[in-house]
Amino acid sequence: MNYIDEKCVLCGELFTANDDVVVCPECGAPHHRECYKKNGSCAAADLHAEGQKWQRTAIPFPTAAAGELVICPVCRTANRLGNQKCIKCGERLEAPKPETAEPAEPNEEFSPFTQTAEFLGFDPEEDMGGATIRELSQFVDSNTIYYIPLFKRFKEFGTKLSLNLLCFIFPPVYFANRRMWGWAFISSVIMGLLAIPAFLSYMISDSMRVGYFFLPTDLTNYIYDNRQMLNNIIELCSIGTLITRLSLCLFCNHMYMRFAVRTLQKIKLRTRRTVLSRECVAAAGGVKPINSVLILLFMGAVIYAALIGTVVILEVAFALVTTGM
């Protein structure tokens, strides 16, 4: 890219054809490579704070008459005239307005309120610990009116507590729907194992069958005779299930914010971009109801396998006790 006669934002000297120019990927400000290395970062920090882009002074913005190219205001990559987004960073491209054009009449479509309504009045470029409010809003995609104020409160007050009714009712479904597979599997296993004593109690009878396993009559009678102990175990498991639900209900929103921030950081690291397009962010976030069905199938498989394993363990233990007696 030609930056001849433009000034380095750090030293103020004009660039020549022989200069090695480094361009800030965030604001587009040019530096001498040595200046950039010496400073350690972009020298146009004031532009970053105000969310503005560096503007050329010596070289006019290319138009169709200057080679059918449009320059991205962020990464300064040349794009064909007519492209809506930059081919490198995904920034939306807008054709420059003629200098003689009359300023547009203010209307509701372009009012400051409508531009920030999507972000509930918050600064869309505010950093939330590794991702901006704009990126988090695009990642959440649905129900931002609930999550974005919560994320803002987590950052400002350092709290991690909030309430999420869906997570309390069925944590695995909530986590899977929000693509948090790690917590979806963990909560499924915990709740599945805690449900085993109750399932075992319901299935105790002379004709009890679990898959291809039958409980011997002597073992069934022994469990029935000691049903008070089984009921005590069921009560303990019920308390454990309640504690699990309540804990996840109180912390799941903060866990979701951390998950969103980490996911966005990984995408930036993988794509080597500091600015992500809306489509890229939305594809990684949002909700996916089909995941709820998949996690229910997984939880059913966990309960079935655990129930069979419990029956086998009980048979072996009862046989050892009987033989020893």
Backbone torsions as a table, in degrees:
resi	resn	phi	psi	omega
1	MET	NA	139.9	-175.4
2	ASN	-86.2	115.3	177.7
3	TYR	-118.5	21.1	-179.6
4	ILE	-60.5	133.4	180.0
5	ASP	74.4	2.8	168.7
6	GLU	-85.4	158.3	-177.6
7	LYS	-99.5	139.5	171.0
8	CYS	-65.9	130.4	-175.3
9	VAL	-69.5	-11.6	179.9
10	LEU	-98.1	-55.0	-175.7
11	CYS	-94.9	-16.9	177.1
12	GLY	82.0	0.4	-179.5
13	GLU	-81.4	148.5	-179.6
14	LEU	-73.8	142.7	176.9
15	PHE	-77.6	146.3	174.0
16	THR	-115.9	176.4	-178.1
17	ALA	-66.5	-20.4	-177.2
18	ASN	-95.9	-2.1	-177.6
19	ASP	-77.0	143.9	174.0
20	ASP	-92.5	111.7	-171.6
21	VAL	-103.0	134.0	174.5
22	VAL	-113.1	130.6	-176.5
23	VAL	-111.5	130.9	176.9
24	CYS	-65.0	124.7	-178.9
25	PRO	-70.2	-13.6	-177.0
26	GLU	-92.2	-45.0	-176.8
27	CYS	-115.9	-11.0	177.9
28	GLY	83.5	10.0	-178.4
29	ALA	-74.5	132.9	-178.8
30	PRO	-88.6	145.2	177.1
31	HIS	-136.1	154.4	162.2
32	HIS	-65.8	142.7	-178.5
33	ARG	-56.1	-41.3	179.5
34	GLU	-66.2	-35.9	178.3
35	CYS	-65.6	-41.5	-178.9
36	TYR	-65.5	-42.5	178.6
37	LYS	-64.1	-41.1	-178.2
38	LYS	-64.7	-41.2	-178.2
39	ASN	-78.4	-28.5	178.5
40	GLY	84.5	-6.6	179.8
41	SER	-168.0	-179.5	179.6
42	CYS	-65.5	137.5	-179.3
43	ALA	-85.4	-6.4	-179.1
44	ALA	-97.4	51.9	-176.7
45	ALA	-62.3	-28.7	179.7
46	ASP	-64.5	-32.2	176.8
47	LEU	-67.4	-39.2	179.7
48	HIS	-63.0	-44.8	-176.8
49	ALA	-63.4	-33.2	-178.0
50	GLU	-94.2	-0.5	179.9
51	GLY	69.6	25.2	-178.2
52	GLN	-100.9	168.7	179.3
53	LYS	-115.6	148.4	176.3
54	TRP	-67.7	138.9	-179.2
55	GLN	-115.1	141.0	176.5
56	ARG	-68.7	153.6	176.6
57	THR	-122.3	-44.3	-175.6
58	ALA	-85.1	-28.2	-175.4
59	ILE	-113.6	123.7	-179.6
60	PRO	-68.2	153.1	178.5
61	PHE	-63.1	124.1	-177.1
62	PRO	-61.5	141.7	175.4
63	THR	-126.4	-168.8	-178.3
64	ALA	-60.5	-35.3	-179.0
65	ALA	-73.4	-13.7	-178.7
66	ALA	-104.2	33.3	174.0
67	GLY	109.2	15.8	177.8
68	GLU	58.8	38.9	-177.8
69	LEU	-125.8	149.4	172.1
70	VAL	-128.3	131.8	-176.2
71	ILE	-93.2	131.0	177.5
72	CYS	-65.4	130.1	-178.7
73	PRO	-71.4	-11.1	-178.6
74	VAL	-97.9	-59.2	-174.4
75	CYS	-103.0	-2.8	176.6
76	ARG	64.5	25.3	176.9
77	THR	-81.3	139.3	179.1
78	ALA	-77.5	130.4	178.6
79	ASN	-125.0	153.3	176.9
80	ARG	-66.7	144.0	177.1
81	LEU	-62.2	128.2	-177.6
82	GLY	111.1	-20.3	175.9
83	ASN	-64.6	134.1	179.5
84	GLN	-84.9	-25.2	-179.1
85	LYS	-135.1	152.4	179.6
86	CYS	-66.2	136.3	-178.5
87	ILE	-72.0	-14.0	-178.0
88	LYS	-101.6	-51.0	-174.0
89	CYS	-110.3	-9.3	177.5
90	GLY	83.9	3.9	179.4
91	GLU	-65.9	141.5	179.0
92	ARG	-68.7	134.2	-178.6
93	LEU	-100.6	139.9	177.1
94	GLU	-130.9	132.4	178.9
95	ALA	-66.6	139.3	-179.0
96	PRO	-66.4	144.3	178.7
97	LYS	-86.3	142.0	176.6
98	PRO	-58.1	145.8	-177.9
99	GLU	-63.8	-27.0	-177.3
100	THR	-87.4	-3.1	-176.8
101	ALA	-68.1	142.6	177.8
102	GLU	-73.6	142.0	178.1
103	PRO	-62.8	142.5	-178.0
104	ALA	-65.5	142.7	176.7
105	GLU	-67.2	133.0	178.8
106	PRO	-62.7	135.6	176.5
107	ASN	-145.0	177.6	-174.2
108	GLU	-65.4	-32.3	-176.1
109	GLU	-64.7	-36.6	-175.9
110	PHE	-107.6	19.7	179.5
111	SER	-72.6	151.9	179.4
112	PRO	-57.2	-31.5	-177.8
113	PHE	-66.0	-44.8	-177.8
114	THR	-68.2	-27.9	179.7
115	GLN	-72.5	-25.8	-179.0
116	THR	-108.6	-0.8	-177.4
117	ALA	-62.1	-34.6	-179.5
118	GLU	-60.5	-28.4	-175.8
119	PHE	-106.8	18.9	172.4
120	LEU	58.4	32.0	178.3
121	GLY	85.9	-5.1	178.2
122	PHE	-82.0	157.2	176.6
123	ASP	-68.7	115.9	-175.9
124	PRO	-64.3	-21.1	-179.0
125	GLU	-96.8	7.2	179.4
126	GLU	-67.8	132.0	-179.9
127	ASP	-77.2	133.9	-178.3
128	MET	-113.8	30.3	178.4
129	GLY	98.7	25.6	-179.7
130	GLY	133.0	-7.8	177.4
131	ALA	-149.8	149.6	-179.5
132	THR	-85.9	165.5	176.6
133	ILE	-61.3	-36.3	177.6
134	ARG	-59.4	-46.9	-178.3
135	GLU	-67.5	-40.4	179.3
136	LEU	-66.1	-38.0	178.2
137	SER	-63.8	-41.4	178.4
138	GLN	-69.9	-31.9	179.3
139	PHE	-71.4	-45.6	179.3
140	VAL	-62.3	-43.8	173.0
141	ASP	69.5	-58.7	179.9
142	SER	-111.2	142.8	178.3
143	ASN	65.5	37.3	178.7
144	THR	-65.9	-27.3	-179.4
145	ILE	-63.7	-20.7	177.0
146	TYR	-92.3	-44.4	-170.9
147	TYR	-81.0	-42.5	-174.1
148	ILE	-61.0	-46.4	175.3
149	PRO	-60.7	-34.3	177.1
150	LEU	-64.8	-45.3	179.1
151	PHE	-60.7	-39.8	179.2
152	LYS	-64.0	-41.2	178.8
153	ARG	-66.3	-40.6	178.0
154	PHE	-57.7	-42.1	-177.7
155	LYS	-70.7	-45.5	-173.2
156	GLU	-73.6	-37.3	-174.7
157	PHE	-105.9	-7.0	178.0
158	GLY	71.6	10.9	179.2
159	THR	-81.9	159.0	178.0
160	LYS	-124.3	-1.6	-173.7
161	LEU	-95.1	139.4	173.2
162	SER	-165.6	176.1	-178.6
163	LEU	-116.2	138.0	176.1
164	ASN	-137.5	106.3	-172.9
165	LEU	-63.7	-42.0	-179.4
166	LEU	-61.3	-40.0	-179.9
167	CYS	-67.7	-32.6	178.0
168	PHE	-69.3	-41.1	-177.7
169	ILE	-68.0	-47.5	-179.2
170	PHE	-152.1	88.0	-175.6
171	PRO	-55.2	-44.7	-178.0
172	PRO	-58.4	-38.0	-179.7
173	VAL	-65.7	-42.2	179.5
174	TYR	-61.5	-50.7	-176.8
175	PHE	-63.6	-42.0	-179.7
176	ALA	-66.2	-40.1	180.0
177	ASN	-63.3	-30.7	178.2
178	ARG	-95.3	13.7	175.0
179	ARG	67.6	19.4	178.2
180	MET	-92.1	74.6	-170.4
181	TRP	-66.0	-33.3	-179.9
182	GLY	-58.6	-52.9	179.4
183	TRP	-70.3	-28.1	177.4
184	ALA	-63.7	-44.9	179.6
185	PHE	-68.8	-42.2	-179.2
186	ILE	-61.8	-48.0	-179.0
187	SER	-67.1	-32.8	177.5
188	SER	-64.5	-44.8	-179.3
189	VAL	-65.3	-45.9	-178.9
190	ILE	-61.1	-50.0	-177.2
191	MET	-70.1	-32.2	177.3
192	GLY	-65.9	-44.2	179.9
193	LEU	-67.2	-38.2	179.4
194	LEU	-68.5	-18.2	-179.6
195	ALA	-87.7	-10.2	-175.0
196	ILE	-60.3	-48.9	179.9
197	PRO	-56.5	-39.3	178.9
198	ALA	-65.6	-43.1	177.5
199	PHE	-61.8	-41.1	-179.4
200	LEU	-63.7	-39.5	179.4
201	SER	-64.3	-42.2	-178.5
202	TYR	-66.0	-26.2	-172.5
203	MET	-99.6	3.8	179.6
204	ILE	-74.3	117.4	176.5
205	SER	-167.0	172.6	179.7
206	ASP	-64.9	-26.0	-177.8
207	SER	-105.6	24.6	-176.4
208	MET	-61.2	134.1	177.2
209	ARG	-143.9	133.2	175.8
210	VAL	-123.2	103.2	-175.0
211	GLY	63.3	-122.1	178.7
212	TYR	-100.8	12.4	-176.9
213	PHE	-107.0	136.0	176.2
214	PHE	-115.7	141.5	173.8
215	LEU	-85.8	130.1	175.9
216	PRO	-58.5	151.2	-178.7
217	THR	-58.8	-40.5	180.0
218	ASP	-61.7	-40.9	179.9
219	LEU	-69.0	-40.0	177.8
220	THR	-61.3	-44.7	178.7
221	ASN	-64.0	-37.7	180.0
222	TYR	-64.2	-43.9	179.3
223	ILE	-64.8	-41.0	-179.2
224	TYR	-64.5	-41.5	179.1
225	ASP	-65.2	-26.3	-179.7
226	ASN	-109.8	32.4	-176.3
227	ARG	-63.9	-23.9	177.9
228	GLN	-63.3	-39.5	177.8
229	MET	-65.3	-40.1	177.8
230	LEU	-64.2	-39.8	178.6
231	ASN	-64.0	-36.7	177.1
232	ASN	-64.6	-40.3	177.7
233	ILE	-64.3	-40.4	178.6
234	ILE	-61.8	-40.6	179.2
235	GLU	-64.9	-41.3	177.3
236	LEU	-62.6	-41.7	178.5
237	CYS	-66.3	-35.2	177.6
238	SER	-64.8	-40.9	176.7
239	ILE	-63.7	-41.2	177.9
240	GLY	-62.6	-39.6	177.6
241	THR	-64.5	-41.8	179.1
242	LEU	-64.0	-42.1	179.2
243	ILE	-64.0	-40.9	178.8
244	THR	-62.3	-48.2	179.7
245	ARG	-60.4	-45.3	-176.9
246	LEU	-66.6	-41.1	-179.7
247	SER	-63.5	-46.5	-180.0
248	LEU	-67.4	-36.1	178.3
249	CYS	-61.5	-37.9	-176.1
250	LEU	-78.8	-29.6	-172.6
251	PHE	-111.5	-6.5	-171.5
252	CYS	-64.8	-34.2	-179.4
253	ASN	-67.0	-39.8	176.5
254	HIS	-68.1	-38.0	176.3
255	MET	-62.4	-37.5	179.4
256	TYR	-67.5	-38.9	177.8
257	MET	-62.7	-45.4	178.9
258	ARG	-62.8	-39.6	177.5
259	PHE	-62.1	-43.7	-179.6
260	ALA	-63.7	-45.2	-179.1
261	VAL	-63.6	-46.2	-180.0
262	ARG	-62.9	-40.3	-179.8
263	THR	-63.5	-43.4	179.1
264	LEU	-65.2	-38.9	178.1
265	GLN	-64.7	-39.3	178.3
266	LYS	-65.1	-38.9	179.1
267	ILE	-64.9	-42.7	178.7
268	LYS	-63.4	-40.1	179.6
269	LEU	-67.4	-40.3	-178.4
270	ARG	-70.4	-40.8	-177.8
271	THR	-90.1	-9.5	-178.8
272	ARG	58.6	40.3	177.9
273	ARG	-121.7	145.0	175.0
274	THR	-96.9	-17.3	178.5
275	VAL	-121.8	121.2	-178.2
276	LEU	-104.8	141.8	178.6
277	SER	-73.6	158.2	-179.9
278	ARG	-60.5	-40.7	-178.5
279	GLU	-64.1	-39.4	179.9
280	CYS	-64.4	-43.2	-179.2
281	VAL	-68.8	-45.0	-177.8
282	ALA	-63.7	-32.9	-179.7
283	ALA	-66.8	-27.9	-179.2
284	ALA	-89.9	-17.9	-176.2
285	GLY	-117.1	-146.6	-179.2
286	GLY	74.2	-164.2	179.4
287	VAL	-115.7	157.0	178.6
288	LYS	-143.2	93.2	-174.2
289	PRO	-57.2	-30.3	-179.0
290	ILE	-61.0	-26.2	178.0
291	ASN	-63.8	-29.4	179.3
292	SER	-64.7	-39.4	178.0
293	VAL	-66.0	-42.1	-178.8
294	LEU	-64.2	-40.8	-178.4
295	ILE	-71.4	-30.6	175.7
296	LEU	-66.5	-39.2	176.7
297	LEU	-64.9	-40.9	178.4
298	PHE	-63.7	-43.3	-179.3
299	MET	-65.2	-38.7	176.4
300	GLY	-61.9	-40.1	178.0
301	ALA	-65.6	-37.8	178.2
302	VAL	-63.4	-45.7	-179.2
303	ILE	-64.4	-42.9	-179.0
304	TYR	-62.5	-47.0	-179.1
305	ALA	-65.6	-40.7	-180.0
306	ALA	-67.5	-35.8	179.6
307	LEU	-66.8	-42.8	177.4
308	ILE	-63.9	-43.3	178.2
309	GLY	-61.9	-38.3	178.3
310	THR	-64.3	-42.6	178.8
311	VAL	-61.7	-43.3	179.8
312	VAL	-63.3	-43.9	-179.9
313	ILE	-62.7	-42.4	179.4
314	LEU	-63.5	-40.7	179.2
315	GLU	-63.5	-44.1	-179.9
316	VAL	-65.7	-44.8	-179.0
317	ALA	-63.7	-41.9	-179.7
318	PHE	-66.8	-37.6	178.6
319	ALA	-64.9	-40.8	179.4
320	LEU	-65.8	-42.4	179.4
321	VAL	-64.9	-42.4	-179.5
322	THR	-64.2	-43.4	-179.7
323	THR	-66.0	-40.0	-179.4
324	GLY	-65.8	-34.2	179.2
325	MET	-74.1	NA	NA
